Amino acid sequence: MIIETAGGTIPFLCHVFLILFGGFFGLNLTFSKDFTKSFGFDSVQASYMGRPLGFMMLGVVIMLIATLFQVGGFNSTKEIITVMFIFTSMAFIYNMCLYLKILSTHNDQPHELKNALRPLIPLVVIIIRALTV
């Protein structure tokens, strides 16, 4: 029944993947002090900067869970997926600008390609979900 309401098997799997991916990053940004170091942000302020972003991501994940199980009358994921699409698109463009040195980094160190490609993972999943619904 949940798979039918999600639009089929592939949209359901994409939905579950976005919940797991967003939950992982949201929990790590919120509670892990060393998680921002993997992105090249070594200062203590960066770990505190990531907390509001982590809480925002956890809010999106909670809304994805509510729409998956249709809790409280939430049954349309189009708005949530659109917000995630815009956020991941902008993050990918910004990170590619840092990697290609169009924009300068905060510490004048080169931006790693793996950090530039991370937003591309949920972006591709969102595009696959949009094409299969």
C-alpha positions in Angstrom: 0.0 0.0 0.0 2.8 2.4 0.8 4.5 1.6 -2.5 1.3 2.3 -4.4 0.8 5.7 -2.7 4.4 6.7 -3.4 3.9 6.1 -7.1 5.5 2.8 -7.6 8.6 0.9 -6.6 11.3 3.2 -7.9 9.7 6.4 -6.4 9.3 4.6 -3.1 13.0 3.5 -3.1 14.0 7.1 -4.0 11.8 8.4 -1.2 13.4 6.0 1.3 16.9 6.8 0.1 16.3 10.5 0.5 15.1 9.9 4.0 18.2 7.9 4.9 20.6 10.2 3.1 19.0 13.4 4.6 18.8 11.8 8.0 22.5 10.8 8.0 23.6 14.3 7.0 21.1 16.0 9.3 22.1 14.0 12.3 25.8 14.4 11.6 25.6 18.1 11.1 23.5 18.5 14.2 25.4 16.4 16.7 28.9 15.6 15.3 31.5 18.3 16.1 34.0 16.8 13.6 31.7 16.3 10.7 32.3 19.7 9.2 36.0 19.0 9.1 35.4 16.5 6.3 34.1 19.4 4.2 37.2 21.5 4.9 35.8 23.6 7.7 38.2 23.2 10.6 37.0 25.9 12.9 34.8 25.5 15.9 32.4 28.1 14.5 31.8 25.8 11.5 30.5 23.0 13.6 28.1 25.4 15.2 27.2 26.8 11.8 26.2 23.3 10.7 23.7 22.8 13.5 20.9 25.0 12.1 21.4 23.3 8.7 21.2 19.9 10.4 18.0 20.8 12.1 16.6 22.1 8.8 17.5 18.8 7.1 16.0 16.8 9.9 12.8 18.8 9.5 12.7 17.9 5.8 13.3 14.3 6.7 10.5 14.3 9.2 8.2 15.7 6.5 9.3 13.0 4.1 8.5 10.4 6.7 5.1 12.0 7.3 4.3 12.0 3.6 5.5 8.4 3.2 3.2 7.1 5.9 0.6 9.8 5.3 0.6 11.0 8.9 -1.6 13.9 9.7 -3.0 14.2 6.2 0.4 14.9 4.6 0.3 13.1 1.3 1.9 15.3 -1.3 5.7 15.1 -1.6 5.9 17.5 -4.6 6.7 20.6 -2.5 9.2 18.8 -0.3 11.0 17.2 -3.2 11.0 20.6 -5.0 12.6 22.3 -2.0 15.2 19.5 -1.9 15.8 19.9 -5.7 16.4 23.6 -5.4 18.7 23.2 -2.4 20.8 20.4 -3.9 21.0 22.2 -7.3 22.2 25.4 -5.6 24.7 23.5 -3.4 26.1 21.6 -6.5 26.5 24.8 -8.5 28.1 26.6 -5.5 30.5 23.7 -4.9 31.4 23.4 -8.5 32.2 27.2 -8.6 34.5 26.6 -5.6 36.2 23.6 -7.3 36.6 25.5 -10.6 37.9 28.5 -8.7 35.2 30.8 -10.0 34.6 31.7 -6.3 37.3 31.7 -3.7 37.2 29.3 -0.7 37.1 30.6 2.8 40.6 29.5 3.6 42.2 29.8 0.1 42.7 26.1 -0.1 41.6 24.1 -3.1 38.1 22.7 -2.9 38.0 18.9 -3.3 36.0 17.3 -6.1 34.4 14.8 -3.7 32.9 17.7 -1.8 31.6 19.3 -5.0 29.9 16.1 -6.1 28.2 15.2 -2.8 25.0 17.3 -3.5 24.8 15.5 -6.9 23.9 12.2 -5.2 20.5 13.3 -3.9 20.0 15.5 -6.9 20.2 12.5 -9.2 17.8 10.5 -7.0 15.3 13.4 -7.1 15.6 13.5 -10.9 15.1 9.7 -11.1 12.0 10.0 -8.9 10.6 12.8 -10.9 11.0 10.9 -14.1 9.4 7.7 -12.8 6.3 9.2 -11.1 
